[in-house]
Structures are given as C-alpha cells and as structure tokens.
Amino acid sequence: MKILITGGAGFIGSAVVRMAVSLGHEVVNLDALTYAGRPENVAPVEDSPLYAFEHADIRDRDTLDHIFAKHSPDAVMHLAAESHVDRSIDGPGDFVETNVTGTYNMLEAARAFWIKQGQPDNFRFHHISTDEVYGSLGESGMFTEDTPYDPRSPYSASKASSDHMVRAWHETYGLPVVLTNCSNNYGPYHFPEKLVPKVILNALSGKEIPVYGQGLNVRDWLYVEDHAEALLCVLDKGQLGRSYNIGGENERSNIDLIKTICRLLDQKRPGTAPYEDLIAFVTDRPGHDARYAIDPTRIRTELGWRPSVTVEEGLERTIDWYLENEGWWRPLLEREGVGTRLGHG
C-alpha cells in the first residue's frame, strides 16, 4: 500500500512513517517542517526506496493537488496539526488555519483525486484526532465514541471542527473515511516542550519542574509506538465512516507521572539530590480539563488491538532514549518559545 502521511516529521507522524516503512508500505511524507517537525525524526528510513518526502503545507491546496497527482496514494493518514494546548491559548489563529482550513484542503484534494481515479473502493482517508474533543471527565466514567463533543481550548475546538468536517465529507460526498481519537502520547522523538520530555530534560539540567495546580489532572498515557500500530490497524481493518478511540489503558495523575519519571532518573542518572526536589507547583492554566480516560472497547473487540506497553515500561524506554540521544534534543532547547510553556496535556 502507498500511504500519504501528513505531518510525518512530527512526533506521532514520524512513528507511523517509521513503522509503515518497516512493514513494507510505500510512504509519502508531507510535512511543512514547522517548529515541531524534524527531518531527523525519520532518519532511520530516509534512505529506504519505500520512502519519499514532500516539503509542503496543508494550507496550500494547489500543492496538495500536485502531490496527489504525482504519487497516486492508496490511502491518506492525516496527522498534520498544531497540537500544543498552551500555544493555542497564546495564538489560536494558527490552530484554525492549520487544523480547520488545512483539513478542509486535505479533504477536498483527496476527494478530487478519488473522483479522478474512479472512486476506488479501497481508497481510505484516515483522520487522526484527540480525546480532548470530548472535554473533561469527573472522577469516574470514560470517553466512548458516542461521547458528545465538548472542547474546552482553542486546540480541542479546532480538532473537533476538523472531525466534524471529515464525517460530513463522508456523509455528503461518500469519501471513504475512518477516524481515530487518541489519549496522551509519549515516547522517543517527543518535542521538548511536552510534559514527559520537559520533565526529563528539566530534571537532567537541574531546573525547576513546573506542575500546574496540584498536579491532580489525570490523563490516559499511550506509548507512541503502540499508537502507530493502532493507527495502521484502523487504516487496514476499520469500518468506513466509523471512529475508534485509542487509549493506553494507563491512567495517571500528572504528579504521579512526574514522580515516576523522577524516580526512574534517580536510578539511571543519579544527581546530588532526588529529582523530586525540583518539583514546583504553579498557577493552573485556563480551562485545564480535569481528567481524560479512553474506553478502547471498540478497537479491542472489532479490530483486535490493545496496547502492549505499560506506562512504567514506556517511561523507562523513553528516558533511555533521551539519555542516549542528546544530539537530537539539545538543539531544540535553543528554539524560540521552547521551555517557556509547561506542556501539560
């Protein structure tokens, strides 16, 4: 299968690119290489004859049409998005332009290509989204695919809008789509302003580890390579027009997650004092959702997928990767704005 993957130089996208190529798929990676997109993320596959790269922006419809015509993909995996909640609060316009208008452009380019090809039955448009579109949970309950949308930030509102458009293009035009909504990802190649790498790198540098509120916000943590495997499973076996929630089945409060990282670092790279001593509680951000939790019953029962990595195993793998790949993350700390945001999901 030839797959056009948008955002394939980003964190999740690059994991999908690497895995898809390893499974023998042809991959066309379309990425604008904005602040979080890095060619280094796909270096393990860049010399493969199965891999091609297109430096392009999903806001540029003419270029999208050219790329579809040039490569004739069998499927699209649309991951390109602005995804940082704190950045969306600072500058919501970029999120509307990329996540809403960009998705519209992808849908229209895909639809035009699909029609020109004779509307083949095996074509797929897989839209990758987030559990944040569902809003916030109390102490109990889980998000299912039927949970009403209730986005609380400019980021989640822009993703909710894109989800609605994908469903509308399926219902109105018959475009063969599948959708997925995932919980918080973590793992290798994660941009340093996100929570897990930020905690790791601040600790290693002896810097304060800022925690919103009392750190009681709860998230379901999904190892990125498990997520990539699930996405390819949905692309291959998912029912058209259907959405699938992808969760790690690993709920943790932010403070518990941070303390776990600190304890692992105490073992692997001991400092002069326990890393937990660097934790500092700061004023919470506006509209900070209390709890996310995914009910993955549908993908487990219909498609036979479930996560293979516990959060403790995944964090250990992630920490080992950052300890071994300073050359990847060190230059990123110099980029504008990196380190000024807390990165909590």
Rosetta blueprint (number, residue, H / E / L):
1 M L
2 K E
3 I E
4 L E
5 I E
6 T E
7 G L
8 G L
9 A L
10 G L
11 F H
12 I H
13 G H
14 S H
15 A H
16 V H
17 V H
18 R H
19 M H
20 A H
21 V H
22 S H
23 L L
24 G L
25 H L
26 E E
27 V E
28 V E
29 N E
30 L E
31 D E
32 A L
33 L L
34 T L
35 Y L
36 A L
37 G L
38 R L
39 P H
40 E H
41 N H
42 V H
43 A H
44 P H
45 V H
46 E L
47 D L
48 S L
49 P L
50 L L
51 Y E
52 A E
53 F E
54 E E
55 H E
56 A L
57 D L
58 I L
59 R L
60 D L
61 R H
62 D H
63 T H
64 L H
65 D H
66 H H
67 I H
68 F H
69 A H
70 K H
71 H H
72 S L
73 P L
74 D L
75 A E
76 V E
77 M E
78 H E
79 L L
80 A L
81 A L
82 E L
83 S L
84 H L
85 V H
86 D H
87 R H
88 S H
89 I H
90 D H
91 G L
92 P H
93 G H
94 D H
95 F H
96 V H
97 E H
98 T H
99 N H
100 V H
101 T H
102 G H
103 T H
104 Y H
105 N H
106 M H
107 L H
108 E H
109 A H
110 A H
111 R H
112 A H
113 F H
114 W H
115 I H
116 K H
117 Q L
118 G L
119 Q L
120 P L
121 D L
122 N L
123 F L
124 R E
125 F E
126 H E
127 H E
128 I E
129 S E
130 T E
131 D H
132 E H
133 V H
134 Y H
135 G L
136 S L
137 L L
138 G L
139 E L
140 S L
141 G L
142 M L
143 F E
144 T L
145 E L
146 D L
147 T L
148 P L
149 Y L
150 D L
151 P L
152 R L
153 S L
154 P H
155 Y H
156 S H
157 A H
158 S H
159 K H
160 A H
161 S H
162 S H
163 D H
164 H H
165 M H
166 V H
167 R H
168 A H
169 W H
170 H H
171 E H
172 T H
173 Y H
174 G L
175 L L
176 P L
177 V E
178 V E
179 L E
180 T E
181 N E
182 C E
183 S L
184 N E
185 N E
186 Y E
187 G L
188 P L
189 Y L
190 H L
191 F L
192 P L
193 E L
194 K L
195 L H
196 V H
197 P H
198 K H
199 V H
200 I H
201 L H
202 N H
203 A H
204 L H
205 S H
206 G L
207 K L
208 E L
209 I E
210 P E
211 V E
212 Y E
213 G L
214 Q L
215 G L
216 L L
217 N L
218 V E
219 R E
220 D E
221 W E
222 L E
223 Y E
224 V H
225 E H
226 D H
227 H H
228 A H
229 E H
230 A H
231 L H
232 L H
233 C H
234 V H
235 L H
236 D H
237 K H
238 G L
239 Q L
240 L L
241 G L
242 R L
243 S E
244 Y E
245 N E
246 I E
247 G L
248 G L
249 E L
250 N L
251 E E
252 R E
253 S E
254 N H
255 I H
256 D H
257 L H
258 I H
259 K H
260 T H
261 I H
262 C H
263 R H
264 L H
265 L H
266 D H
267 Q H
268 K H
269 R L
270 P L
271 G L
272 T L
273 A L
274 P L
275 Y H
276 E H
277 D H
278 L H
279 I E
280 A E
281 F E
282 V E
283 T L
284 D L
285 R L
286 P L
287 G L
288 H L
289 D L
290 A L
291 R E
292 Y L
293 A L
294 I E
295 D L
296 P L
297 T H
298 R H
299 I H
300 R H
301 T H
302 E H
303 L H
304 G L
305 W L
306 R L
307 P L
308 S L
309 V L
310 T L
311 V H
312 E H
313 E H
314 G H
315 L H
316 E H
317 R H
318 T H
319 I H
320 D H
321 W H
322 Y H
323 L H
324 E H
325 N L
326 E H
327 G H
328 W H
329 W H
330 R H
331 P H
332 L H
333 L H
334 E H
335 R L
336 E L
337 G L
338 V L
339 G L
340 T L
341 R L
342 L L
343 G L
344 H L
345 G L
